[in-house]
Amino acid sequence: MTAPTLFEHVLIAHHSVFEPDAFSPMNTRRQFIAAIAASAAASSPKVIFAADRKNVPKNSVSLSGRNGPEFGSVNAVIQKLKGGPDLPLSYLHGDYQDPEAWKAKGRAKMLELMQYAPAKCDPNAEIVSRKDCGDYIREEVRFNTTAVFRVPATVLIPKKAKLPAPAVVALHSHGGQYLWGREREVETNDAIHSTLKEMRERGYSGNAYGIELVRRGYVVISIDMFYWGERRVVLDDDPPELKERSMTLSNEEVKAYNNRCNRDEEFMAKILFCAGVTWAGIMVWDDIRTVDYLLTRSDVDPNRIACVGQSVGGIRSAYLAALDDRIKAAVVSSWMCSFPNQLAAHIRGIGFTKIIPGIYHYMDYPDIASLAMPKPLMVINGSQDRLFEPAGVHAAHEKLARCYAKSGAPERFKSIIEDAPHEFNAARQADAWAWFDRWV
């Protein structure tokens, strides 16, 4: 199970256990809430409220509440199974002098291990609605990323910018919030549910940063990631208000649904693995195909496309920049750490959406991100972020700096590690937009 991020309402310190019949057919919203409450009470999970985070020693414990190895007596065996320190596809390996040859090799291995390479298809895009929002136009769009997936997207077009304009792919976060996906980046505060607004306040300084970007002259696109928003799991016996994502849903109903999806991430990952694909593969392919769609638009400058994301959106931004040369600059917020450090003490911060089986015998997270070189890359982490092992965060930033220095473009990497929690706050957003203004 993937643990909720710090700007979720609570941090669950271990798996919440629900009885199998907790989601049996229900006819009313009251029954839906009662079933969740009963099963949650039975399991009595440890909970650390975000408001109490000040009482948790900085940099001391992971989401499990432990200080040290996650799996006790088994940890010694796990450490022997992981990749060694001299990862063969790291750019810092002595064998690599030609950056382009190294990138081709690294990308090929990454794509191979993601076990997901569907045939390209026509996006067959459709604009289903268009709204004048004053200083920008908002379009709701649908397009195919594969023959299987037709993806919902929101596109924001600046009204005063000279078209074609630069574009930004805004990659939404996890946040333990599954009912809505792209809305957190591109929807106004008055049009979102109170739980999503609270999440935005905690994680984004209250900003819909996609709207900030369109007002700066960028075309912005944001899609729903698989398992989120319009692509979430809906059960036959879910109440109508839940199926419709009604704004009348109570906070308790939204939290109950999010808890269910959080618990079932493990099951969904098992299904995908059994189907012969990885969650990371679906995620990356959809994001690359989003760039394909952007290139079909006459209002987008194909030579000036950037990407940005927070949390799982951050790793999406790192992966997209690493694999797609059409991305010219990237910002990765709240997702960068050396994987061996995570495996040793903070593995609960790594969800199934991020796992590429076998990659860690070849490359570490910073090695993957360095595949973006020499394009400009800004990486932001908070020292109070309990999803990541602190020494691993510093090691990852330092490795990226060395990679960019070796490539001859040290000025194109910007490292920010601040005294902050798991967030993409207003100050860091300002840094990111200045980065895009400089390089895009």
N, C-alpha and C positions, 0 to 999 in steps of 0.2 A: 504494500500500500504506500502511496506517496503521501507524505505528511503535508498538511496545509502550510502555506507560507506565513511569515510573521505578520502580514497585514490581514490575515484571515481573523475571524472573531476569536478563535481559540487555537491553541497549539495542543494537539493530542500527543501525549508522550508515548503512547503505545497503541496497538490496534484496538479500535472499538469493536466489540463482538456483538453482532446482531443475530438473532435467531432466524432460521431459514424462512419461517412463516411471517416474519415481521412485515413483509410487503405482499401478503396475500390480498385477494381482491377487496377493495374498500370502496364504499359509495360516497363517502363524504370527506371533506378536508379535515374535519375534526378527528375522524378515525385514522387518517393518514398521520396526523401529528401524534395521536395517542400511541400508535404502534411504535413510532420512532422513539418516543419518550420512554415507553416501557422497556424496550430492548436496551436503550442506552443506560437506563437506571440499573438494569440487571447486570450489565457488564462493568459498571463503575469505573470508567477510564480515568486515569490521572489527567488533569487538565491544568495547563498554565495559561492564565489569561494574559492577553497582550498588555493590559494595564499594569500587570505585576512584573513586566519584564525588567523594570529597574531593580527588582530584588534578586535577579539572577546574575551571578558573577559573570562579568564579560569574559568571553573567549574560553569558558571553562567546560561547558557541557554541550552535547549535541541534543537533537530533538528527543533522543531516547531518555534523556535525563542522566546519562552516565558520563563519567569523566574517564575516558580511556576506551579500549577496544569494545566494539559492539557485541561480540559473540564469545567473550570469555575464553574458555578452554579450546575452542575451535579456531580462535584467531590465529594461532601459530601456523596451522595448516593453511588457512586462507592466504596468509602472507607468502607462503611458499608457492601458491598457485598463481599469484598475480604476475604481471610482466616485470622484468628486471629493470634496473635503473637506466641501462643503456638502451633506450628504445630505438629500434633500427630505422624507423621512419621519421625520427625527429630531425628537423633541419640542422640542429646543432651536432648531429652525428658527423664524424670526420669525413665520411665518404661523400658528402653532398657539397658540391661546389656550383653546380648549375641549378639555379632556382626553378626554372621551368621544368626541367626533367624531374626534379624532386617533387614538384607540385603534381605533375601528371601521375607519378607513382603513388603519392599519398592519397590523392583523390580517388584513384582507381581502387585502392584497398578499402577506403572508407565506403564507397558505393557498393563494392562487393559484399562487405560484411553487413550492410543494411538490408540485404536480401529483398530488395524492392526496386524493380526497374521496369515499370509498365511501359508499354509503347506510347510514344507521344501521340496526342490527338488534337484535333481542332478545338480551341476553347469554346466555340459555338456560343459566344457571349450574348447575353440578353440584359438590357437595362429595364428593370421591372418598375422603377419609379425614379422620378427626378424632382428635387425640391430646391427652391431658391431660399437660401438661409441668410440672405443679406449680403455679406461680403464673400460668400462662397456658394457653390452648388453642391448638393448632396445627391449622389446616385446610389441606388441599391441595384446590385448587379449579380448575375449568376453566370458561372462559366465552368467548363469541364477541366479538371486537372488530369483525369484519366477517363477511360470509358465507364468506370464504376462511380467515380465521385464527381458530383456537380456541386460546386462550392459557392456558398453565399459570401458576398463581399460588399463593403461600403467604400465608395470612392468620393473623395472631397476634391473639388476643383476650384482654385482661386479665381475670383472674378476680375481682379485688377492686374494679375500677372500677365506678362507677355507669353503667349503660348506658341510653340510647345514649351512647357515649364519642366524644371527638375521634379523628380518624384521621390517619395519615401514609402517604403514598405513598412508599415507599422504592425509589429508582431505581438499579439496580445499575450498576457501572462497566464499562469495557472491560477494562483491566488486562492485555491480551494473553492473557487466560485465557478460552477459549471453551467448554470442556467443561461448565463450570458458570456459571450466571448469578445468579439470585436467592439462591442458597445463601450467597453471601458476606455478605449482609445479614441473613439470617433463620435460618441453621442454626448449631447449636452446634459448638464446636471438635472435639468427639469424634466428630462425624458427617461430617466433611469430609476430603477427600484432603489429603495432606501438602503438595502444591503450592499448594492453595487456602489452607491454613492459613498457609503461608509468605507468600503474597500479603497475607493479612489482617494478619499481623504487620507487614509493611512499610508497608502503606497505611492501616491502620485502628487502629494500636496494639493489634492482636490482638482487637479487639472485633467482635462481630456486633451492629451498632448497632440493628438491628430489634428484637432481644431487649432491649436497653437501653430502647428506646422503649416496648415493650409493658409492661415493668415500671414504667414511669412513668405508665401508665394510658391509653396510646393503642392503638387498633386499628391494626395495621400490615398493609399489603399490599405485596407485591413480585411483579412478573411477570418472566418471561424475555423479554428483548428479542430481536427477530428476529435470527437468526444465532448466538445464545448458548443455552447450557443445553439444554433439551429442544427448542429450536427451531434447534439447530445443524445444520450440514451433516454428513450421514452418507452415506458411499459404500458401494455394494454390497459391495466387496471389503475394507472395514474389518474388522479382527479383531473377534470377538464381544465381547471385553472392552471394546473401545473403543465399540462400539455400545451396550453396556449401561452404560457409564460405571462400570465395576467399580472398587471401591476397591483391587483388587489390581494395577491399572495401575502400572507403575513411573514414577518422575519423568521418566525419559527418554522414555517413551512419551507422557506427557502433554505434555511440551515439544515433541515432534515433531508432535503433532496441533495444538498451538497455533501452531507455526510455519507449518504448512500453511494453517490458517485465516487467519492474518495475511497471508500471501502472496496468498491468494485473495480478500481483501476487494476488491481492485481489480477482479477479474473479476466478483464478485457485484454491485458497483456498476454495472459496465457492463451486466450483464443487466437490472438494475432500470431503468436509464436507457433501454435499448432497449425495455423493456416499457411505457415512458411514465410511470414513477413515480419518486419519489426515496426514498432510504433514510430521510432525515429525515422525509418524509411518513409513512411506515409507522410509524416510531418515535413520532412525535408523536400520530398517530391512536390507536395502541394505548394510550398513556398517558392520553389524554383519555377513551377508552372504559373505562379502568380506574376512573376517577372515576364514570362512569355505573354501573358495577357496584357500587361502594361505596354509592351512593345506594339500591340495592335492599336493602341489609342493615339489619335493624332494630337492630343493635347499634352502628351508626354515626350520629353526630350530623351531619346534612348541612350544618350551618352552621359546622362546625369541622373542616375538612380542610386539611392542609398537605402539602408535598412537600419531599424532600431527596435529594441525590445527589452522588456524588463522580466527578470526571473526566467521561466521557461521561454519567454519571448527573447530573453538575452541569449540563451543557447541557440535558439532558432536563428537569431541574427548572426551569431558566430558561424553556424553551419552554412547559412546562405552565403555569407561573404566568402567563406572558405571554398565553396564549390562552384560559385557562379561569378565569372569575371565581368558580367554586365553590372554587378554591384560595384560602385565606385568608392564608397565609404560606408563604414558601419559603426554603430554604437552598441556595446554589449553591457547591459546593466544588471547587476546582481546575479551573475553567473560566470564565475571563473575561479577554478581551484585545481590544484594538482590531484589527479584521481587517486594515487596511492595514499595520500593523506585522508581523503574521503573514505576509502576502503578501510583504513585502520581505525577510524574513530567517528566518522560522520556519515556513514553510508545511508542513513535514513533520509538524508537530504537529497538523495539521488532517486528520482522516480523512473518508472518504466518508460516514460516518454523520451528519456535522454540516453537510454542504454543502446549502444552498438556492440553486440556481443563479439568479443575477440579483439576489438580495436586497441585495447589497453596493453596488448602485447607488442604493439607497433608504435602507437602515439598516445601521448597524454592530452588532456583538454587543451593546454596552451599550444601543443604541437598542431592540433586540428585547427585552432584559430589562426595559427601562423600560416596556414595554406592561403590565407587572404592576401599575404604580402605580394606586392608592395602597397596595396591600397590602404588608405588611412583607416586606422582602427583605434577607437577609444573604448577602454574597459573600465568599468566602475564597480567597486565593491564597498561594502560597509563592514567595519571591524566589529560591529555589534550583531552582525547577521549570523544567527545560530544554525543556518543551513550548511555553513561551510567551515572547515577546519582552518583556523587563522593562519598557521604557518604555510598551509597549502595554498592559500590565497596569495600570500606574498611570493611564494615560490613560482606560482603560475605567472604573475605579473613580471617577475624578474626574468623568467624564461622567455616570455614574449618580447621583452625589451632586448634581450641578447639576440633573438632571432632577427628582429628588425635591424639591429646594428650590423649583424653579419650580412644582411641583404643589402646594406648600404643606404637604408632609409630610416634611420632612427627617429627622425622628426615626424614620421607618419604613424608612430605609436604613442598613444597618450594613456598613462596609467593614473587612475584616481582611486585611492583607498582612503575613505573618510571615516570619522567616528560617527557612524550611523547604522541603523538597522537595515532590514531587507526592504529597500525602497528606491524609487526613482524620483527624488524630490525636486522641487522647483529650481534649486541652485544647480543641480546636476543636469536637469533638462536644459537650462540656459547654456551650460557648457557644451552639451550635445548639439544644440542648434547652432552655436557659434562654430563648432567643428564642421558641421555640414555646410554652413555658409562659406567657410574657408576652402573646403575641398570639393564641394559639389556644385 
